Amino acid sequence: MKFKAEIDVMPLDALLDPQGKAVSNSMSNIGLPEISGVRIGRHIRLFIDAETKNEAEIKTDEACKKLLSNQIMESFSFTVQEA
């Protein structure tokens, strides 16, 4: 079966996010002062060939831990569904 994983990788809350801070500070300049606390991360979509959804989730978790995120500085979350 083919599965699709949607992965979000974000900087840890305890760490500075200079890109997010720059965007957050610019919100008032474009007339949106009510928006603050912007954090910028990455969204990754990938496809997995697996026998079961559980197997696809295990493979996605492994890919995130080994390659797609730096667990010292980032957190990740994902969903897996049939493609």
C-alpha positions in Angstrom: 0.0 0.0 0.0 1.0 3.6 -0.5 0.8 6.1 2.4 1.3 9.9 2.5 3.0 11.5 5.5 2.6 15.2 6.3 5.4 16.3 8.7 5.9 19.6 10.5 9.3 20.4 11.9 9.5 23.4 14.3 12.2 25.0 16.4 11.9 24.1 20.1 10.0 26.7 22.1 13.0 27.3 24.4 15.2 28.3 21.4 15.3 31.6 19.6 13.7 31.8 16.2 15.3 34.8 14.5 13.3 34.4 11.3 10.1 34.1 13.2 11.0 37.1 15.3 11.7 39.3 12.2 8.4 38.3 10.7 6.6 38.9 14.0 8.2 42.4 14.4 7.2 43.3 10.8 3.5 42.5 11.4 2.7 46.0 12.7 4.5 47.5 9.7 1.9 45.9 7.4 -1.1 46.8 9.5 -1.4 43.6 11.6 -0.2 44.5 15.1 -2.5 41.9 16.6 -0.3 39.1 15.3 2.7 38.1 17.4 4.8 35.2 18.5 5.5 33.9 14.9 7.5 30.7 14.7 8.8 29.5 11.3 9.5 25.9 10.6 9.2 23.4 7.7 6.5 21.3 6.2 7.5 18.0 4.5 5.3 15.7 2.5 6.5 12.2 1.5 5.2 8.9 0.3 5.9 5.5 1.9 5.3 2.0 0.5 4.3 -0.1 3.5 2.1 -3.1 4.4 0.2 -1.3 7.1 -0.4 2.3 8.4 1.6 1.4 11.6 4.6 0.4 9.5 4.4 3.6 7.6 4.2 5.6 10.9 7.3 3.8 12.1 9.2 4.5 8.9 8.1 8.2 9.1 9.2 8.5 12.7 12.6 7.0 11.8 13.1 9.4 8.9 12.3 12.3 11.1 14.7 11.2 13.8 17.6 10.3 11.5 17.4 12.9 8.8 14.5 15.4 8.7 14.9 17.0 12.1 17.6 18.0 14.5 16.2 16.8 17.8 18.6 19.0 19.8 17.0 22.1 18.2 13.7 21.0 16.7 10.5 19.1 17.4 8.4 17.3 14.8 4.9 16.0 14.4 3.3 14.0 11.6 0.2 12.4 10.3 0.1 9.4 8.0 -2.9 8.4 5.8 -3.5 6.2 2.7 -2.4 7.9 -0.5 
